[in-house]
Amino acid sequence: MQVIQTVMPDVFIFEPKVFGDDRGFFFESFNHKFFEEVIGKNVNFVQDNHSKSSKGVLRGLHYQLEPYAQGKLVRCIAGEVFDVAVDIRASSPSYGQWVGVNLSADNKRQLWIPEGFAHGFIVLSEVAEFVYKTTNYYHPESECGIIWDDKTININWPEVDKIVLSDKDRNQPAFSCIKKYL
């Protein structure tokens, strides 16, 4: 497995070594010991989530406040998405900055997004299935978000014919108004 450090501290891309032949392919998608060595801390994943979305669906930018903050190990198992992590740690030198990565069934990449980051993605293929592990359970009372097209963060989302948002995501607050993660 190859690990790529992104421009954002603590956010890593995990790119597996794929063994393929005329029968198909095999790869190790997760190794707990290796994962913890790379990120430098103990992690206990407690929940797996799976979504299916059509082209142009944008989900995010979501996060949960402490003590229910979630780290996420995300990947796309069908189709392709552009995945984004935004640093919302008020004490971080990269506060308010973002990193974006294309994740797809073809490249089999995974992105580690630690606690203290907002997360979102947009579907680039006709359909995409997106799965991720979380380090904490979903806690509705701690759920927060940022509007996807916030001018302060200025995410360079890939162009699609039409962006499709939930009512919740359409009405998220601006970055300047969010509840900060310390």
MOBEL-V821541 format. One record per helix or strand of 2 or more residues. SS is the DSSP state (h for helix, s for strand). FROM is the first residue (numbers start at 1). TO is the last residue. If there is no record, write none. Layout:
# MOBEL-V821541
SS:FROM:TO ; SS:FROM:TO
This chain:
# MOBEL-V821541
s:2:5 ; s:12:15 ; s:19:21 ; s:24:26 ; h:32:39 ; s:47:54 ; s:57:64 ; s:72:78 ; s:80:87 ; s:98:104 ; s:109:113 ; s:117:123 ; s:127:134 ; h:140:142 ; s:143:145 ; h:167:170 ; h:175:177
